[in-house]
Amino acid sequence: MISHPSYAVDVRSLDEFSARELYALLKLRVDVFVVEQACAYEELDGNDDGALHLRVMQGSDLMAAARILPPVDGKNPRIGRVVVSPHHRGKRLGEAVMREALAVCADRFPGIDVEISAQSHLQHFYGALGFAVISEEYVEDGIPHVDMVRSSS
């Protein structure tokens, strides 16, 4: 676990979570991506088992999280399921969780570009983190998205 003045960061595989920790992580994702965004889709998509899960914690309080899919079959690693708890918004945690996820990718997958599927309205946010658009806009689960990549160099 990495410590910061106001929060701690940990990165784990699915098997390393207690039942309560996993419940909190999945509840946050469902609360934001399914309920808050009014988007009925398959949140539990079968990709969590092979992923790394990054959490930003304040004590036992889950503030933010992201999922990192490792490179498979020649594809780049992907950061997704980036989420900030509604109780902790306005603290720049979205930027913090992305910077932490990028650091994990650089450490574990050195020299490999990182990709994301970004909601279109967040292009500027991800662009400020070094991502560039690599696709036309498309609609996924009723929300406009674009694919973006960040060069490892």
LUMVOLO-579847 format. One record per residue: residue in three letters; x, y, z of N, C-alpha, C, O, CB in turn. Coordinates in steps of 0.001 Angstrom, whole numbers, plus 500000, padded with zeros to 6 digits. Glycine has a CB too. Example, Ala and Ser with C-alpha at 12.3 -4.5 7.8 and 13.67 -1.06 7.14 Angstrom:
ALA513190494310507800512300495500507800513200496700507800514236496681508465511308495527509046 SER512850497750507080513670498940507140512900500030507870513409501138508039514084499402505725 
This chain:
MET500845498818500000500000500000500000500885501237500000501850501319500760499041500002501219 ILE500552502202499141501262503472499049500535504475499927499307504547499890501354503975497569 SER501264505248500714500629506233501587500846507651501072501909507979500545501167506105503012 HIS499833508477501231499861509892500891499362510644502117498789510033503020498987510211499613 PRO499565511943502168499112512684503352497626512520503668497249512460504839499407514135503167 SER496773512446502632495338512384502901494674511075502496493481510884502729494661513500502202 TYR495448510168501885494867508885501491495959507852501293497146508177501262494037509033500208 ALA495536506594501158496460505494500871495974504814499594494786504843499275496542504469502075 VAL496904504205498875496583503523497621497023502077497738498123501792498211497265504218496401 ASP496165501168497308496604499781497211496165499199495874495188499641495270496042498941498384 VAL496906498207495437496638497522494177496612496036494478497551495492495058497711497871493077 ARG495523495379494077495348493964494402494699493211493256494050493791492386494513493807495665 SER494893491909493286494108491039492406492796490751493122492657491021494315494882489700492054 LEU491860490217492406490536489931492960490617489000494170489895489185495149489641489314491888 ASP491494488003494099491602487016495172492141487585496480492020486951497529492480485894494730 GLU492728488762496426493327489355497625492358490197498450492735490715499502494494490201497232 PHE491128490340497993490138491118498731489375490239499710489098489072499434489167491797497767 SER489039490818500859488092490150501736486712490309501099486531491116500188488134490741503204 ALA485773489558501570484411489654501035483868491072501223483229491611500319483478488624501725 ARG484108491672502366483612493028502636484284494067501737483625494985501248483840493391504108 GLU485588493926501519486303494867500649485800494762499210485596495773498538487824494604500702 LEU485606493542498750485105493341497394483688493892497257483356494526496256485136491850497025 TYR482868493649498252481504494181498233481531495704498109480794496265497298480736493758499509 ALA482368496383498901482447497849498870482884498346497490482336499321496975483425498356499948 LEU483867497676496897484356498071495577483260497916494521482995498841493754485589497235495191 LEU482634496755494486481602496514493481480369497376493720479725497807492763481211495044493472 LYS480030497634494972478891498505495288479149499910494779478253500523494199478620498532496807 LEU480355500439494979480675501780494484480528501828492969479936502767492436482106502191494898 ARG481053500837492273480956500823490817479503500753490352479112501484489442481743499646490248 VAL478707499891490960477301499784490575476551501073490921475751501555490119476641498574491270 ASP476799501630492102476116502872492509476353503997491509475437504762491205476589503310493901 VAL477590504105490992477911505195490071477565504840488630476832505577487972479387505552490174 PHE478083503723488135477950503411486709476565502922486310476135503163485182478957502378486329 VAL475861502247487198474549501707486854473441502620487381472565503032486621474386500280487421 VAL473475502939488677472389503696489287472492505187488961471569505753488375472391503491490799 GLU473597505824489331473736507276489137473654507664487657472997508642487301475067507762489726 GLN474326506887486800474316507206485375473099506621484652472977506744483434475588506697484727 ALA472205505988485408470977505404484855471282504590483603470691504791482542469950506505484531 CYS472222503670483763472708502892482626472701501411482989473597500918483674474133503349482206 ALA471685500723482521471603499287482792472551498554481852472304498467480649470143498764482625 TYR473623498034482402474597497294481605475267496261482495475061496250483709475652498250480967 GLU476065495398481894476708494310482610477972494805483329479081494670482813477052493167481642 GLU477792495368484504478933495878485282479906494751485620481121494923485518478444496560486581 LEU479382493622486014480226492461486295480414491725484979479644490828484636479593491521487401 ASP481459492120484245481630491725482847482578490556482612482891490234481466482112492880482078 GLY483033489924483679483942488797483525485411489180483429486266488302483304483566488031482323 ASN485722490467483483487114490916483364487791491219484698488990491494484722487169492135482507 ASP487068491176485786487655491511487079488669490480487563489633490830488243486569491660488101 ASP488457489217487218489321488155487724490777488321487286491679488089488091488802486812487265 GLY491029488708486053492398488852485574492964490242485736494087490505485307492469488470484151 ALA492215491133486345492611492543486458493317492840487770493275492062488723491397493440486325 LEU493965493996487779494464494590489014493442495643489427492893496347488580495915495214488833 HIS493193495747490707492207496691491214492910497682492125493484497313493149491058495960491967 LEU492853498942491734493500500017492482492432500728493303491376501101492793494240501017491527 ARG492729500906494574491796501615495454492499502786496109493666502689496491491217500667496527 VAL491784503897496236492233505050497006491389505043498270490164505152498224492091506418496196 MET492077504910499404491397504720500681491740505831501669492836506389501640491761503364501274 GLN490792506139502537491036506995503688490566506182504891489374506127505193490282508407503573 GLY491518505554505570491160504581506600490463503416505920491017502804505007490249505218507704 SER489246503104506362488490502020505734487486502545504705486684501778504172487762501206506799 ASP487529503842504430486599504481503502487149504433502080488215504986501812486330505938503922 LEU486436503780501170486812503707499761486448505026499093485270505361498962486112502507499048 MET487464505772498672487252507089498073487162507028496546486357507735495939488373508027498481 ALA487987506184495935488040506102494476488678504774494091489307504110494914488835507304493867 ALA488506504397492820489056503118492371489232503125490858488697503978490150488143501950492801 ALA489997502149490389490159501916488954490516500451488754491007499778489660491254502855488337 ARG490255499981487545490603498609487177491644498673486074491516499448485126489343497795486719 ILE492681497846486208493740497798485210493743496405484585493985495405485261495133498139485842 LEU493469496361483285493515495103482559494907494949481963495361495828481230492417495044481453 PRO495589493857482262496953493669481753496951493439480239495918493103479661497632492483482465 PRO498111493621479601498183493357478164497955491875477883498534491011478542499545493806477596 VAL497104491592476896496788490219476516496728490152474986496182491043474335495432489744477162 ASP497287489102474435497225488855472993497693490059472170497076490396471160495807488486472594 GLY498772490702472596499331491826471858498605493146472048498981494156471453499349491500470431 LYS497567493142472875496841494386473147497507495129474302498156494521475153495349494098473473 ASN497341496437474320497900497270475379497120497094476677495954496700476653497900498742474956 PRO497760497383477813496998497407479063495930498500478976496085499495478268497941497646480291 ARG494842498282479720493726499232479705493349499611481128493263498764482018492505498639478965 ILE493132500883481314492607501387482584491125501651482373490731502284481393493368502692483065 GLY490319501170483285488879501387483184488221501368484539488877501250485575488247500346482294 ARG486907501487484509486112501499485736486678502524486734486723502279487940486081500084486373 VAL487104503666486204487623504753487041486420505408487714485518505915487046488461505806486193 VAL486420505390489029485254505855489767485681506596491030486623506197491716484336504677490122 VAL484965507685491322485167508442492557483856508427493320482796508693492754485643509914492270 SER483931508117494591482744508093495436482077509470495427482762510489495509483108507670496881 PRO480742509507495327480044510797495382480369511594496642480298512823496630478550510577495302 HIS480723510912497720481051511579498979482425512245498958482758513017499857480992510586500114 HIS483219511947497935484587512475497881484888513233496591486053513427496244485575511347498037 ARG483868513652495896484087514408494667484536515824494987484273516341496073482812514434493812 GLY485216516446494033485707517802494221487060517846494900487532518927495254484723518594495018 LYS487698516702495092489003516620495759490116516230494777491228515918495201488945515604496913 ARG489828516246493486490779515882492433491219514417492524492331514060492134491998516787492504 LEU490323513585493047490638512158493173490607511431491838491279510412491680489670511497494127 GLY489846511928490878489858511330489549491252511419488950491765510448488393488833512018488633 GLU491847512573489068493222512756488588494183511888489399495078511262488831493640514248488677 ALA494008511845490696494901511058491556494830509577491216495867508922491103494551511272493031 VAL493629509037491053493498507607490765494079507289489392494680506230489209492018507169490835 MET493910508190488423494495507957487099496025508011487158496692507176486548493965508996486090 ARG496578508967487873498044509047487987498602507796488668499645507280488267498459510314488778 GLU497913507317489685498345506091490366498246504891489419499152504058489380497490505845491637 ALA497160504800488660496987503689487719498054503731486626498574502689486228495581503730487088 LEU498381504920486141499437505056485140500790504641485709501600504032485009499503506499484626 ALA501036504967486973502295504564487619502363503042487740503428502457487545502429505222489020 VAL501255502405488056501212500938488134501511500344486762502283499393486647499827500447488651 CYS500898500907485722501142500408484362502607500571483975503201499660483399500247501142483350 ALA503188501715484283504599501952483944505506500978484685506513500529484137505001503400484277 ASP505158500650485919505965499735486728505800498283486276506784497558486133505586499867488203 ARG504577497871486058504308496452485755504365496114484273504609494965483903502959496071486284 PHE504139497114483421504136496897481968504998497960481292504501498723480464502681496931481401 PRO506277498016481635507135499102481129507244499093479610507298498045478968508527498995481736 GLY507276500312479061507464500466477625506245500155476780506350500070475556508567499608477191 ILE505086499982477409503864499648476670502865500802476819502635501296477923503242498300477187 ASP502275501225475694501248502262475732500050501784476541499821500582476677500814502652474305 VAL499290502730477073498105502427477884496876502980477169496900504098476655498232503029479329 GLU495814502200477141494577502620476482493429502747477477493430502144478551494202501632475381 ILE492461503548477081491221503702477839490064503830476857490254504198475698491287504940478788 SER488886503527477327487649503843476633487015504938477477486521504681478574486691502567476454 ALA487034506164476955486615507324477750485237507811477337484912507853476151487626508459477613 GLN484435508177478318483205508869477986483607510160477263484513510867477703482330509161479276 SER482936510454476172483347511556475300483485512893476022484382513675475706482362511702474184 HIS482623513157476971482697514450477661483933514561478560484210515636479092481438514666478493 LEU484677513464478736485882513480479570487176513515478749488256513304479301485891512265480473 GLN487082513778477444488269513814476596489300514827477086490495514532477099487875514135475170 HIS488859515998477483489793517033477957490511516570479231491721516752479372489038518367478222 PHE489753515972480155490335515458481397491447514457481095492560514590481605489250514801482272 TYR491148513458480268492146512447479942493254513007479055494401512570479146491485511266479257 GLY492922513962478208493934514619477387494981515321478239496163515323477897493279515616476447 ALA494551515918479350495486516587480262496429515592480937497466515981481474494716517372481326 LEU496068514309480908496915513256481478497776512581480406498446511583480674496048512207482187 GLY497751513135479192498600512622478125497938511665477163498620511094476312499748511960478712 PHE496640511467477261495928510573476356495505511311475092495171512495475138494704509969477053 ALA495522510606473963495081511151472684493993510250472108494043509029472259496274511284471692 VAL493021510852471455491911510120470857492423509300469675493188509803468851490783511090470407 ILE491996508023469593492410507144468502491222506496467792491407505582466988493337506067469031 SER490013506956468080488840506372467422487805507449467159487865508549467708488231505239468278 GLU486879507110466325485687507933466163484826507732467407484979506746468128484898507562464845 GLU483931508665467645483004508512468761482062507341468486481621507136467356482200509820468994 TYR481766506586469524480827505482469438479971505478470692480344506063471708481563504127469259 VAL478841504828470620477932504774471762478044503398472399477863502373471742476458505076471335 GLU478345503400473685478422502164474456477478502295475637477613503205476455479886501868474931 ASP476534501395475718475542501398476794474822502745476902474519503213477999476211501060478125 GLY474555503358475744473806504602475701474628505853475986474069506949476051472700504527476664 ILE475936505716476157476807506854476487477872506993475401478545506015475078477473506670477896 PRO478042508204474825479092508412473823480491508222474430480789508731475511478969509822473211 HIS481342507475473705482710507176474134483681507409472984483280507501471823482821505719474644 VAL484965507505473326486066507448472358487167506596472978487317506547474199486596508895471984 ASP487928505932472130489118505217472599490276506212472607490396507063471726489444503963471689 MET491119506082473625492264506983473768493493506162474134493374505074474698491988508081474845 VAL494676506685473814495926506004474138496895507026474722496887508204474364496537505306472878 ARG497728506533475634498815507334476210500110506594475909500291505436476284498624507564477774 SER500994507286475232502266506695474849503132506426476075503141507206477027503003507606473870 SER503847505331476038504728504980477162506014505799477145506738505837478140505066503487477125 SER506303506451476027507556507217475940507397508658476337508366509416476312508103507154474553 
